[in-house]
């Protein structure tokens, strides 16, 4: 998505979601500053959810994969 990110992942043992997202946000914002010249790239907060079972995982992955098409982004290269 051009203005947000959907990611489905399992953190490694001992890794916290806050630390992982801080790392991602730090790296990408530094790159955006160099490339785009913007100084505010990420929102302070994030939305997360716990996947409770296999069906929930399948539904979440389906939602994430279908999201660009819902936004009319045809042939979006960053899916899957």
mmCIF file of the N, C-alpha and C atoms, coordinates in Angstrom:
data_MODEL
# 
_entry.id   MODEL 
# 
loop_
_atom_site.group_PDB 
_atom_site.id 
_atom_site.type_symbol 
_atom_site.label_atom_id 
_atom_site.label_alt_id 
_atom_site.label_comp_id 
_atom_site.label_asym_id 
_atom_site.label_entity_id 
_atom_site.label_seq_id 
_atom_site.pdbx_PDB_ins_code 
_atom_site.Cartn_x 
_atom_site.Cartn_y 
_atom_site.Cartn_z 
_atom_site.occupancy 
_atom_site.B_iso_or_equiv 
_atom_site.pdbx_formal_charge 
_atom_site.auth_seq_id 
_atom_site.auth_comp_id 
_atom_site.auth_asym_id 
_atom_site.auth_atom_id 
_atom_site.pdbx_PDB_model_num 
ATOM 1   N N  . UNK A 1 1  ? 0.848  -1.171  0.000   1.00 0.00 ? 1  UNK A N  1 
ATOM 2   C CA . UNK A 1 1  ? 0.000  0.000   0.000   1.00 0.00 ? 1  UNK A CA 1 
ATOM 3   C C  . UNK A 1 1  ? 0.899  1.241   0.000   1.00 0.00 ? 1  UNK A C  1 
ATOM 4   N N  . UNK A 1 2  ? 0.518  2.268   -0.693  1.00 0.00 ? 2  UNK A N  1 
ATOM 5   C CA . UNK A 1 2  ? 1.397  3.438   -0.774  1.00 0.00 ? 2  UNK A CA 1 
ATOM 6   C C  . UNK A 1 2  ? 1.501  4.226   0.526   1.00 0.00 ? 2  UNK A C  1 
ATOM 7   N N  . UNK A 1 3  ? 0.540  4.082   1.434   1.00 0.00 ? 3  UNK A N  1 
ATOM 8   C CA . UNK A 1 3  ? 0.597  4.905   2.644   1.00 0.00 ? 3  UNK A CA 1 
ATOM 9   C C  . UNK A 1 3  ? 0.544  4.093   3.940   1.00 0.00 ? 3  UNK A C  1 
ATOM 10  N N  . UNK A 1 4  ? 0.633  2.769   3.844   1.00 0.00 ? 4  UNK A N  1 
ATOM 11  C CA . UNK A 1 4  ? 0.712  1.937   5.039   1.00 0.00 ? 4  UNK A CA 1 
ATOM 12  C C  . UNK A 1 4  ? 1.213  0.547   4.667   1.00 0.00 ? 4  UNK A C  1 
ATOM 13  N N  . UNK A 1 5  ? 1.476  -0.249  5.671   1.00 0.00 ? 5  UNK A N  1 
ATOM 14  C CA . UNK A 1 5  ? 2.047  -1.574  5.451   1.00 0.00 ? 5  UNK A CA 1 
ATOM 15  C C  . UNK A 1 5  ? 1.226  -2.613  6.199   1.00 0.00 ? 5  UNK A C  1 
ATOM 16  N N  . UNK A 1 6  ? 0.982  -3.731  5.555   1.00 0.00 ? 6  UNK A N  1 
ATOM 17  C CA . UNK A 1 6  ? 0.391  -4.891  6.214   1.00 0.00 ? 6  UNK A CA 1 
ATOM 18  C C  . UNK A 1 6  ? 1.469  -5.968  6.246   1.00 0.00 ? 6  UNK A C  1 
ATOM 19  N N  . UNK A 1 7  ? 1.698  -6.560  7.405   1.00 0.00 ? 7  UNK A N  1 
ATOM 20  C CA . UNK A 1 7  ? 2.695  -7.613  7.539   1.00 0.00 ? 7  UNK A CA 1 
ATOM 21  C C  . UNK A 1 7  ? 2.120  -8.693  8.446   1.00 0.00 ? 7  UNK A C  1 
ATOM 22  N N  . UNK A 1 8  ? 2.280  -9.943  8.031   1.00 0.00 ? 8  UNK A N  1 
ATOM 23  C CA . UNK A 1 8  ? 1.909  -11.075 8.876   1.00 0.00 ? 8  UNK A CA 1 
ATOM 24  C C  . UNK A 1 8  ? 3.204  -11.817 9.178   1.00 0.00 ? 8  UNK A C  1 
ATOM 25  N N  . UNK A 1 9  ? 3.564  -11.889 10.453  1.00 0.00 ? 9  UNK A N  1 
ATOM 26  C CA . UNK A 1 9  ? 4.808  -12.561 10.811  1.00 0.00 ? 9  UNK A CA 1 
ATOM 27  C C  . UNK A 1 9  ? 4.752  -13.066 12.244  1.00 0.00 ? 9  UNK A C  1 
ATOM 28  N N  . UNK A 1 10 ? 5.676  -13.948 12.561  1.00 0.00 ? 10 UNK A N  1 
ATOM 29  C CA . UNK A 1 10 ? 5.839  -14.463 13.916  1.00 0.00 ? 10 UNK A CA 1 
ATOM 30  C C  . UNK A 1 10 ? 7.192  -14.004 14.425  1.00 0.00 ? 10 UNK A C  1 
ATOM 31  N N  . UNK A 1 11 ? 7.234  -13.232 15.498  1.00 0.00 ? 11 UNK A N  1 
ATOM 32  C CA . UNK A 1 11 ? 8.529  -12.808 16.046  1.00 0.00 ? 11 UNK A CA 1 
ATOM 33  C C  . UNK A 1 11 ? 9.321  -14.010 16.557  1.00 0.00 ? 11 UNK A C  1 
ATOM 34  N N  . UNK A 1 12 ? 10.620 -13.951 16.436  1.00 0.00 ? 12 UNK A N  1 
ATOM 35  C CA . UNK A 1 12 ? 11.486 -14.982 17.012  1.00 0.00 ? 12 UNK A CA 1 
ATOM 36  C C  . UNK A 1 12 ? 11.402 -14.924 18.523  1.00 0.00 ? 12 UNK A C  1 
ATOM 37  N N  . UNK A 1 13 ? 11.720 -15.998 19.144  1.00 0.00 ? 13 UNK A N  1 
ATOM 38  C CA . UNK A 1 13 ? 11.713 -16.055 20.606  1.00 0.00 ? 13 UNK A CA 1 
ATOM 39  C C  . UNK A 1 13 ? 12.610 -14.965 21.176  1.00 0.00 ? 13 UNK A C  1 
ATOM 40  N N  . UNK A 1 14 ? 12.085 -14.224 22.135  1.00 0.00 ? 14 UNK A N  1 
ATOM 41  C CA . UNK A 1 14 ? 12.856 -13.161 22.774  1.00 0.00 ? 14 UNK A CA 1 
ATOM 42  C C  . UNK A 1 14 ? 12.778 -11.816 22.075  1.00 0.00 ? 14 UNK A C  1 
ATOM 43  N N  . UNK A 1 15 ? 12.164 -11.759 20.900  1.00 0.00 ? 15 UNK A N  1 
ATOM 44  C CA . UNK A 1 15 ? 12.011 -10.505 20.168  1.00 0.00 ? 15 UNK A CA 1 
ATOM 45  C C  . UNK A 1 15 ? 10.675 -9.865  20.522  1.00 0.00 ? 15 UNK A C  1 
ATOM 46  N N  . UNK A 1 16 ? 10.678 -8.562  20.716  1.00 0.00 ? 16 UNK A N  1 
ATOM 47  C CA . UNK A 1 16 ? 9.418  -7.877  21.018  1.00 0.00 ? 16 UNK A CA 1 
ATOM 48  C C  . UNK A 1 16 ? 8.911  -7.166  19.768  1.00 0.00 ? 16 UNK A C  1 
ATOM 49  N N  . UNK A 1 17 ? 7.610  -7.066  19.657  1.00 0.00 ? 17 UNK A N  1 
ATOM 50  C CA . UNK A 1 17 ? 7.004  -6.369  18.535  1.00 0.00 ? 17 UNK A CA 1 
ATOM 51  C C  . UNK A 1 17 ? 7.484  -4.922  18.477  1.00 0.00 ? 17 UNK A C  1 
ATOM 52  N N  . UNK A 1 18 ? 7.555  -4.260  19.617  1.00 0.00 ? 18 UNK A N  1 
ATOM 53  C CA . UNK A 1 18 ? 8.024  -2.872  19.650  1.00 0.00 ? 18 UNK A CA 1 
ATOM 54  C C  . UNK A 1 18 ? 9.433  -2.740  19.073  1.00 0.00 ? 18 UNK A C  1 
ATOM 55  N N  . UNK A 1 19 ? 10.339 -3.645  19.448  1.00 0.00 ? 19 UNK A N  1 
ATOM 56  C CA . UNK A 1 19 ? 11.716 -3.584  18.952  1.00 0.00 ? 19 UNK A CA 1 
ATOM 57  C C  . UNK A 1 19 ? 11.788 -3.849  17.451  1.00 0.00 ? 19 UNK A C  1 
ATOM 58  N N  . UNK A 1 20 ? 11.016 -4.814  16.987  1.00 0.00 ? 20 UNK A N  1 
ATOM 59  C CA . UNK A 1 20 ? 11.014 -5.133  15.558  1.00 0.00 ? 20 UNK A CA 1 
ATOM 60  C C  . UNK A 1 20 ? 10.494 -3.947  14.754  1.00 0.00 ? 20 UNK A C  1 
ATOM 61  N N  . UNK A 1 21 ? 9.364  -3.390  15.163  1.00 0.00 ? 21 UNK A N  1 
ATOM 62  C CA . UNK A 1 21 ? 8.793  -2.263  14.417  1.00 0.00 ? 21 UNK A CA 1 
ATOM 63  C C  . UNK A 1 21 ? 9.672  -1.026  14.507  1.00 0.00 ? 21 UNK A C  1 
ATOM 64  N N  . UNK A 1 22 ? 10.307 -0.812  15.640  1.00 0.00 ? 22 UNK A N  1 
ATOM 65  C CA . UNK A 1 22 ? 11.235 0.319   15.744  1.00 0.00 ? 22 UNK A CA 1 
ATOM 66  C C  . UNK A 1 22 ? 12.358 0.168   14.724  1.00 0.00 ? 22 UNK A C  1 
ATOM 67  N N  . UNK A 1 23 ? 12.890 -1.034  14.602  1.00 0.00 ? 23 UNK A N  1 
ATOM 68  C CA . UNK A 1 23 ? 13.958 -1.284  13.636  1.00 0.00 ? 23 UNK A CA 1 
ATOM 69  C C  . UNK A 1 23 ? 13.489 -1.022  12.208  1.00 0.00 ? 23 UNK A C  1 
ATOM 70  N N  . UNK A 1 24 ? 12.330 -1.564  11.849  1.00 0.00 ? 24 UNK A N  1 
ATOM 71  C CA . UNK A 1 24 ? 11.797 -1.347  10.502  1.00 0.00 ? 24 UNK A CA 1 
ATOM 72  C C  . UNK A 1 24 ? 11.544 0.125   10.241  1.00 0.00 ? 24 UNK A C  1 
ATOM 73  N N  . UNK A 1 25 ? 10.901 0.782   11.191  1.00 0.00 ? 25 UNK A N  1 
ATOM 74  C CA . UNK A 1 25 ? 10.550 2.191   11.012  1.00 0.00 ? 25 UNK A CA 1 
ATOM 75  C C  . UNK A 1 25 ? 11.802 3.069   10.950  1.00 0.00 ? 25 UNK A C  1 
ATOM 76  N N  . UNK A 1 26 ? 12.781 2.773   11.769  1.00 0.00 ? 26 UNK A N  1 
ATOM 77  C CA . UNK A 1 26 ? 14.015 3.551   11.776  1.00 0.00 ? 26 UNK A CA 1 
ATOM 78  C C  . UNK A 1 26 ? 14.724 3.449   10.429  1.00 0.00 ? 26 UNK A C  1 
ATOM 79  N N  . UNK A 1 27 ? 14.917 2.236   9.952   1.00 0.00 ? 27 UNK A N  1 
ATOM 80  C CA . UNK A 1 27 ? 15.610 2.036   8.684   1.00 0.00 ? 27 UNK A CA 1 
ATOM 81  C C  . UNK A 1 27 ? 14.866 2.706   7.532   1.00 0.00 ? 27 UNK A C  1 
ATOM 82  N N  . UNK A 1 28 ? 13.569 2.416   7.401   1.00 0.00 ? 28 UNK A N  1 
ATOM 83  C CA . UNK A 1 28 ? 12.827 2.954   6.260   1.00 0.00 ? 28 UNK A CA 1 
ATOM 84  C C  . UNK A 1 28 ? 12.686 4.469   6.320   1.00 0.00 ? 28 UNK A C  1 
ATOM 85  N N  . UNK A 1 29 ? 12.552 5.031   7.513   1.00 0.00 ? 29 UNK A N  1 
ATOM 86  C CA . UNK A 1 29 ? 12.440 6.492   7.587   1.00 0.00 ? 29 UNK A CA 1 
ATOM 87  C C  . UNK A 1 29 ? 13.764 7.161   7.228   1.00 0.00 ? 29 UNK A C  1 
ATOM 88  N N  . UNK A 1 30 ? 14.894 6.578   7.640   1.00 0.00 ? 30 UNK A N  1 
ATOM 89  C CA . UNK A 1 30 ? 16.192 7.140   7.238   1.00 0.00 ? 30 UNK A CA 1 
ATOM 90  C C  . UNK A 1 30 ? 16.371 7.080   5.722   1.00 0.00 ? 30 UNK A C  1 
ATOM 91  N N  . UNK A 1 31 ? 15.951 5.981   5.124   1.00 0.00 ? 31 UNK A N  1 
ATOM 92  C CA . UNK A 1 31 ? 16.030 5.865   3.667   1.00 0.00 ? 31 UNK A CA 1 
ATOM 93  C C  . UNK A 1 31 ? 15.090 6.857   2.990   1.00 0.00 ? 31 UNK A C  1 
ATOM 94  N N  . UNK A 1 32 ? 13.899 7.049   3.525   1.00 0.00 ? 32 UNK A N  1 
ATOM 95  C CA . UNK A 1 32 ? 12.941 7.992   2.944   1.00 0.00 ? 32 UNK A CA 1 
ATOM 96  C C  . UNK A 1 32 ? 13.469 9.413   3.016   1.00 0.00 ? 32 UNK A C  1 
ATOM 97  N N  . UNK A 1 33 ? 14.110 9.741   4.121   1.00 0.00 ? 33 UNK A N  1 
ATOM 98  C CA . UNK A 1 33 ? 14.690 11.080  4.250   1.00 0.00 ? 33 UNK A CA 1 
ATOM 99  C C  . UNK A 1 33 ? 15.735 11.303  3.160   1.00 0.00 ? 33 UNK A C  1 
ATOM 100 N N  . UNK A 1 34 ? 16.605 10.303  2.932   1.00 0.00 ? 34 UNK A N  1 
ATOM 101 C CA . UNK A 1 34 ? 17.635 10.426  1.904   1.00 0.00 ? 34 UNK A CA 1 
ATOM 102 C C  . UNK A 1 34 ? 17.025 10.481  0.507   1.00 0.00 ? 34 UNK A C  1 
ATOM 103 N N  . UNK A 1 35 ? 16.054 9.636   0.247   1.00 0.00 ? 35 UNK A N  1 
ATOM 104 C CA . UNK A 1 35 ? 15.509 9.479   -1.101  1.00 0.00 ? 35 UNK A CA 1 
ATOM 105 C C  . UNK A 1 35 ? 14.439 10.514  -1.433  1.00 0.00 ? 35 UNK A C  1 
ATOM 106 N N  . UNK A 1 36 ? 13.522 10.741  -0.488  1.00 0.00 ? 36 UNK A N  1 
ATOM 107 C CA . UNK A 1 36 ? 12.377 11.607  -0.746  1.00 0.00 ? 36 UNK A CA 1 
ATOM 108 C C  . UNK A 1 36 ? 12.498 13.001  -0.141  1.00 0.00 ? 36 UNK A C  1 
ATOM 109 N N  . UNK A 1 37 ? 13.387 13.133  0.837   1.00 0.00 ? 37 UNK A N  1 
ATOM 110 C CA . UNK A 1 37 ? 13.525 14.413  1.507   1.00 0.00 ? 37 UNK A CA 1 
ATOM 111 C C  . UNK A 1 37 ? 12.442 14.691  2.529   1.00 0.00 ? 37 UNK A C  1 
ATOM 112 N N  . UNK A 1 38 ? 11.672 13.675  2.895   1.00 0.00 ? 38 UNK A N  1 
ATOM 113 C CA . UNK A 1 38 ? 10.623 13.875  3.898   1.00 0.00 ? 38 UNK A CA 1 
ATOM 114 C C  . UNK A 1 38 ? 11.201 13.656  5.286   1.00 0.00 ? 38 UNK A C  1 
ATOM 115 N N  . UNK A 1 39 ? 10.616 14.310  6.283   1.00 0.00 ? 39 UNK A N  1 
ATOM 116 C CA . UNK A 1 39 ? 11.140 14.186  7.644   1.00 0.00 ? 39 UNK A CA 1 
ATOM 117 C C  . UNK A 1 39 ? 10.169 13.516  8.604   1.00 0.00 ? 39 UNK A C  1 
ATOM 118 N N  . UNK A 1 40 ? 8.946  13.324  8.176   1.00 0.00 ? 40 UNK A N  1 
ATOM 119 C CA . UNK A 1 40 ? 7.989  12.562  8.985   1.00 0.00 ? 40 UNK A CA 1 
ATOM 120 C C  . UNK A 1 40 ? 7.428  11.488  8.076   1.00 0.00 ? 40 UNK A C  1 
ATOM 121 N N  . UNK A 1 41 ? 7.770  10.262  8.400   1.00 0.00 ? 41 UNK A N  1 
ATOM 122 C CA . UNK A 1 41 ? 7.415  9.189   7.484   1.00 0.00 ? 41 UNK A CA 1 
ATOM 123 C C  . UNK A 1 41 ? 6.422  8.207   8.098   1.00 0.00 ? 41 UNK A C  1 
ATOM 124 N N  . UNK A 1 42 ? 6.579  7.857   9.356   1.00 0.00 ? 42 UNK A N  1 
ATOM 125 C CA . UNK A 1 42 ? 5.734  6.872   10.014  1.00 0.00 ? 42 UNK A CA 1 
ATOM 126 C C  . UNK A 1 42 ? 4.880  7.515   11.095  1.00 0.00 ? 42 UNK A C  1 
ATOM 127 N N  . UNK A 1 43 ? 3.689  6.984   11.263  1.00 0.00 ? 43 UNK A N  1 
ATOM 128 C CA . UNK A 1 43 ? 2.853  7.369   12.401  1.00 0.00 ? 43 UNK A CA 1 
ATOM 129 C C  . UNK A 1 43 ? 3.489  6.817   13.672  1.00 0.00 ? 43 UNK A C  1 
ATOM 130 N N  . UNK A 1 44 ? 3.245  7.460   14.775  1.00 0.00 ? 44 UNK A N  1 
ATOM 131 C CA . UNK A 1 44 ? 3.829  7.036   16.041  1.00 0.00 ? 44 UNK A CA 1 
ATOM 132 C C  . UNK A 1 44 ? 3.302  5.673   16.484  1.00 0.00 ? 44 UNK A C  1 
ATOM 133 N N  . UNK A 1 45 ? 2.026  5.445   16.304  1.00 0.00 ? 45 UNK A N  1 
ATOM 134 C CA . UNK A 1 45 ? 1.386  4.210   16.759  1.00 0.00 ? 45 UNK A CA 1 
ATOM 135 C C  . UNK A 1 45 ? 1.291  3.195   15.614  1.00 0.00 ? 45 UNK A C  1 
ATOM 136 N N  . UNK A 1 46 ? 0.958  1.984   15.976  1.00 0.00 ? 46 UNK A N  1 
ATOM 137 C CA . UNK A 1 46 ? 0.703  0.946   14.993  1.00 0.00 ? 46 UNK A CA 1 
ATOM 138 C C  . UNK A 1 46 ? -0.487 0.115   15.469  1.00 0.00 ? 46 UNK A C  1 
ATOM 139 N N  . UNK A 1 47 ? -1.080 -0.607  14.539  1.00 0.00 ? 47 UNK A N  1 
ATOM 140 C CA . UNK A 1 47 ? -2.197 -1.481  14.864  1.00 0.00 ? 47 UNK A CA 1 
ATOM 141 C C  . UNK A 1 47 ? -1.700 -2.911  14.751  1.00 0.00 ? 47 UNK A C  1 
ATOM 142 N N  . UNK A 1 48 ? -1.926 -3.703  15.770  1.00 0.00 ? 48 UNK A N  1 
ATOM 143 C CA . UNK A 1 48 ? -1.534 -5.100  15.712  1.00 0.00 ? 48 UNK A CA 1 
ATOM 144 C C  . UNK A 1 48 ? -2.672 -5.973  16.212  1.00 0.00 ? 48 UNK A C  1 
ATOM 145 N N  . UNK A 1 49 ? -2.585 -7.237  15.888  1.00 0.00 ? 49 UNK A N  1 
ATOM 146 C CA . UNK A 1 49 ? -3.592 -8.173  16.375  1.00 0.00 ? 49 UNK A CA 1 
ATOM 147 C C  . UNK A 1 49 ? -2.945 -9.532  16.562  1.00 0.00 ? 49 UNK A C  1 
ATOM 148 N N  . UNK A 1 50 ? -3.508 -10.303 17.441  1.00 0.00 ? 50 UNK A N  1 
ATOM 149 C CA . UNK A 1 50 ? -3.027 -11.645 17.723  1.00 0.00 ? 50 UNK A CA 1 
ATOM 150 C C  . UNK A 1 50 ? -3.790 -12.627 16.841  1.00 0.00 ? 50 UNK A C  1 
ATOM 151 N N  . UNK A 1 51 ? -3.066 -13.509 16.197  1.00 0.00 ? 51 UNK A N  1 
ATOM 152 C CA . UNK A 1 51 ? -3.673 -14.576 15.410  1.00 0.00 ? 51 UNK A CA 1 
ATOM 153 C C  . UNK A 1 51 ? -3.942 -15.731 16.373  1.00 0.00 ? 51 UNK A C  1 
ATOM 154 N N  . UNK A 1 52 ? -5.191 -16.105 16.500  1.00 0.00 ? 52 UNK A N  1 
ATOM 155 C CA . UNK A 1 52 ? -5.582 -17.068 17.530  1.00 0.00 ? 52 UNK A CA 1 
ATOM 156 C C  . UNK A 1 52 ? -5.626 -18.526 17.075  1.00 0.00 ? 52 UNK A C  1 
ATOM 157 N N  . UNK A 1 53 ? -5.782 -18.759 15.767  1.00 0.00 ? 53 UNK A N  1 
ATOM 158 C CA . UNK A 1 53 ? -5.848 -20.142 15.286  1.00 0.00 ? 53 UNK A CA 1 
ATOM 159 C C  . UNK A 1 53 ? -5.569 -20.158 13.781  1.00 0.00 ? 53 UNK A C  1 
ATOM 160 N N  . UNK A 1 54 ? -5.534 -21.348 13.194  1.00 0.00 ? 54 UNK A N  1 
ATOM 161 C CA . UNK A 1 54 ? -5.224 -21.479 11.769  1.00 0.00 ? 54 UNK A CA 1 
ATOM 162 C C  . UNK A 1 54 ? -6.225 -20.748 10.877  1.00 0.00 ? 54 UNK A C  1 
ATOM 163 N N  . UNK A 1 55 ? -7.492 -20.815 11.238  1.00 0.00 ? 55 UNK A N  1 
ATOM 164 C CA . UNK A 1 55 ? -8.513 -20.133 10.427  1.00 0.00 ? 55 UNK A CA 1 
ATOM 165 C C  . UNK A 1 55 ? -8.310 -18.617 10.470  1.00 0.00 ? 55 UNK A C  1 
ATOM 166 N N  . UNK A 1 56 ? -8.019 -18.092 11.630  1.00 0.00 ? 56 UNK A N  1 
ATOM 167 C CA . UNK A 1 56 ? -7.748 -16.663 11.779  1.00 0.00 ? 56 UNK A CA 1 
ATOM 168 C C  . UNK A 1 56 ? -6.517 -16.273 10.951  1.00 0.00 ? 56 UNK A C  1 
ATOM 169 N N  . UNK A 1 57 ? -5.495 -17.115 10.961  1.00 0.00 ? 57 UNK A N  1 
ATOM 170 C CA . UNK A 1 57 ? -4.297 -16.856 10.163  1.00 0.00 ? 57 UNK A CA 1 
ATOM 171 C C  . UNK A 1 57 ? -4.635 -16.827 8.675   1.00 0.00 ? 57 UNK A C  1 
ATOM 172 N N  . UNK A 1 58 ? -5.368 -17.808 8.208   1.00 0.00 ? 58 UNK A N  1 
ATOM 173 C CA . UNK A 1 58 ? -5.762 -17.843 6.797   1.00 0.00 ? 58 UNK A CA 1 
ATOM 174 C C  . UNK A 1 58 ? -6.582 -16.620 6.410   1.00 0.00 ? 58 UNK A C  1 
ATOM 175 N N  . UNK A 1 59 ? -7.530 -16.233 7.243   1.00 0.00 ? 59 UNK A N  1 
ATOM 176 C CA . UNK A 1 59 ? -8.356 -15.050 6.969   1.00 0.00 ? 59 UNK A CA 1 
ATOM 177 C C  . UNK A 1 59 ? -7.512 -13.779 6.936   1.00 0.00 ? 59 UNK A C  1 
ATOM 178 N N  . UNK A 1 60 ? -6.572 -13.670 7.851   1.00 0.00 ? 60 UNK A N  1 
ATOM 179 C CA . UNK A 1 60 ? -5.713 -12.481 7.907   1.00 0.00 ? 60 UNK A CA 1 
ATOM 180 C C  . UNK A 1 60 ? -4.825 -12.394 6.680   1.00 0.00 ? 60 UNK A C  1 
ATOM 181 N N  . UNK A 1 61 ? -4.231 -13.503 6.295   1.00 0.00 ? 61 UNK A N  1 
ATOM 182 C CA . UNK A 1 61 ? -3.385 -13.509 5.096   1.00 0.00 ? 61 UNK A CA 1 
ATOM 183 C C  . UNK A 1 61 ? -4.213 -13.170 3.860   1.00 0.00 ? 61 UNK A C  1 
ATOM 184 N N  . UNK A 1 62 ? -5.396 -13.719 3.750   1.00 0.00 ? 62 UNK A N  1 
ATOM 185 C CA . UNK A 1 62 ? -6.275 -13.399 2.621   1.00 0.00 ? 62 UNK A CA 1 
ATOM 186 C C  . UNK A 1 62 ? -6.607 -11.914 2.576   1.00 0.00 ? 62 UNK A C  1 
ATOM 187 N N  . UNK A 1 63 ? -6.908 -11.349 3.735   1.00 0.00 ? 63 UNK A N  1 
ATOM 188 C CA . UNK A 1 63 ? -7.210 -9.914  3.808   1.00 0.00 ? 63 UNK A CA 1 
ATOM 189 C C  . UNK A 1 63 ? -6.013 -9.087  3.339   1.00 0.00 ? 63 UNK A C  1 
ATOM 190 N N  . UNK A 1 64 ? -4.830 -9.409  3.834   1.00 0.00 ? 64 UNK A N  1 
ATOM 191 C CA . UNK A 1 64 ? -3.620 -8.653  3.487   1.00 0.00 ? 64 UNK A CA 1 
ATOM 192 C C  . UNK A 1 64 ? -3.330 -8.769  1.994   1.00 0.00 ? 64 UNK A C  1 
ATOM 193 N N  . UNK A 1 65 ? -3.445 -9.960  1.462   1.00 0.00 ? 65 UNK A N  1 
ATOM 194 C CA . UNK A 1 65 ? -3.153 -10.156 0.036   1.00 0.00 ? 65 UNK A CA 1 
ATOM 195 C C  . UNK A 1 65 ? -4.174 -9.456  -0.865  1.00 0.00 ? 65 UNK A C  1 
ATOM 196 N N  . UNK A 1 66 ? -5.412 -9.364  -0.432  1.00 0.00 ? 66 UNK A N  1 
ATOM 197 C CA . UNK A 1 66 ? -6.468 -8.746  -1.245  1.00 0.00 ? 66 UNK A CA 1 
ATOM 198 C C  . UNK A 1 66 ? -6.517 -7.230  -1.090  1.00 0.00 ? 66 UNK A C  1 
ATOM 199 N N  . UNK A 1 67 ? -5.854 -6.687  -0.099  1.00 0.00 ? 67 UNK A N  1 
ATOM 200 C CA . UNK A 1 67 ? -5.970 -5.267  0.214   1.00 0.00 ? 67 UNK A CA 1 
ATOM 201 C C  . UNK A 1 67 ? -5.584 -4.346  -0.943  1.00 0.00 ? 67 UNK A C  1 
ATOM 202 N N  . UNK A 1 68 ? -4.482 -4.578  -1.662  1.00 0.00 ? 68 UNK A N  1 
ATOM 203 C CA . UNK A 1 68 ? -4.168 -3.687  -2.787  1.00 0.00 ? 68 UNK A CA 1 
ATOM 204 C C  . UNK A 1 68 ? -5.255 -3.673  -3.861  1.00 0.00 ? 68 UNK A C  1 
ATOM 205 N N  . UNK A 1 69 ? -5.842 -4.814  -4.166  1.00 0.00 ? 69 UNK A N  1 
ATOM 206 C CA . UNK A 1 69 ? -6.905 -4.851  -5.182  1.00 0.00 ? 69 UNK A CA 1 
ATOM 207 C C  . UNK A 1 69 ? -8.118 -4.061  -4.707  1.00 0.00 ? 69 UNK A C  1 
ATOM 208 N N  . UNK A 1 70 ? -8.431 -4.150  -3.408  1.00 0.00 ? 70 UNK A N  1 
ATOM 209 C CA . UNK A 1 70 ? -9.540 -3.353  -2.873  1.00 0.00 ? 70 UNK A CA 1 
ATOM 210 C C  . UNK A 1 70 ? -9.279 -1.862  -3.046  1.00 0.00 ? 70 UNK A C  1 
ATOM 211 N N  . UNK A 1 71 ? -8.011 -1.485  -2.976  1.00 0.00 ? 71 UNK A N  1 
ATOM 212 C CA . UNK A 1 71 ? -7.634 -0.078  -3.140  1.00 0.00 ? 71 UNK A CA 1 
ATOM 213 C C  . UNK A 1 71 ? -7.411 0.288   -4.612  1.00 0.00 ? 71 UNK A C  1 
ATOM 214 N N  . UNK A 1 72 ? -7.772 -0.668  -5.496  1.00 0.00 ? 72 UNK A N  1 
ATOM 215 C CA . UNK A 1 72 ? -7.642 -0.471  -6.949  1.00 0.00 ? 72 UNK A CA 1 
ATOM 216 C C  . UNK A 1 72 ? -6.187 -0.295  -7.400  1.00 0.00 ? 72 UNK A C  1 
ATOM 217 N N  . UNK A 1 73 ? -5.278 -0.953  -6.710  1.00 0.00 ? 73 UNK A N  1 
ATOM 218 C CA . UNK A 1 73 ? -3.872 -0.943  -7.108  1.00 0.00 ? 73 UNK A CA 1 
ATOM 219 C C  . UNK A 1 73 ? -3.611 -2.226  -7.899  1.00 0.00 ? 73 UNK A C  1 
ATOM 220 N N  . UNK A 1 74 ? -3.819 -2.164  -9.187  1.00 0.00 ? 74 UNK A N  1 
ATOM 221 C CA . UNK A 1 74 ? -3.694 -3.338  -10.037 1.00 0.00 ? 74 UNK A CA 1 
ATOM 222 C C  . UNK A 1 74 ? -2.216 -3.672  -10.250 1.00 0.00 ? 74 UNK A C  1 
ATOM 223 N N  . UNK A 1 75 ? -1.909 -4.945  -10.244 1.00 0.00 ? 75 UNK A N  1 
ATOM 224 C CA . UNK A 1 75 ? -0.536 -5.430  -10.432 1.00 0.00 ? 75 UNK A CA 1 
ATOM 225 C C  . UNK A 1 75 ? 0.440  -4.842  -9.429  1.00 0.00 ? 75 UNK A C  1 
ATOM 226 N N  . UNK A 1 76 ? -0.019 -4.634  -8.225  1.00 0.00 ? 76 UNK A N  1 
ATOM 227 C CA . UNK A 1 76 ? 0.834  -4.087  -7.158  1.00 0.00 ? 76 UNK A CA 1 
ATOM 228 C C  . UNK A 1 76 ? 1.970  -5.066  -6.900  1.00 0.00 ? 76 UNK A C  1 
ATOM 229 N N  . UNK A 1 77 ? 3.234  -4.649  -7.050  1.00 0.00 ? 77 UNK A N  1 
ATOM 230 C CA . UNK A 1 77 ? 4.350  -5.616  -7.030  1.00 0.00 ? 77 UNK A CA 1 
ATOM 231 C C  . UNK A 1 77 ? 4.736  -6.121  -5.639  1.00 0.00 ? 77 UNK A C  1 
ATOM 232 N N  . UNK A 1 78 ? 4.279  -5.482  -4.578  1.00 0.00 ? 78 UNK A N  1 
ATOM 233 C CA . UNK A 1 78 ? 4.729  -5.847  -3.244  1.00 0.00 ? 78 UNK A CA 1 
ATOM 234 C C  . UNK A 1 78 ? 3.685  -6.661  -2.500  1.00 0.00 ? 78 UNK A C  1 
ATOM 235 N N  . UNK A 1 79 ? 3.159  -7.692  -3.145  1.00 0.00 ? 79 UNK A N  1 
ATOM 236 C CA . UNK A 1 79 ? 2.148  -8.543  -2.534  1.00 0.00 ? 79 UNK A CA 1 
ATOM 237 C C  . UNK A 1 79 ? 2.659  -9.973  -2.514  1.00 0.00 ? 79 UNK A C  1 
ATOM 238 N N  . UNK A 1 80 ? 2.462  -10.641 -1.375  1.00 0.00 ? 80 UNK A N  1 
ATOM 239 C CA . UNK A 1 80 ? 2.790  -12.060 -1.302  1.00 0.00 ? 80 UNK A CA 1 
ATOM 240 C C  . UNK A 1 80 ? 4.199  -12.302 -0.970  1.00 0.00 ? 80 UNK A C  1 
# 
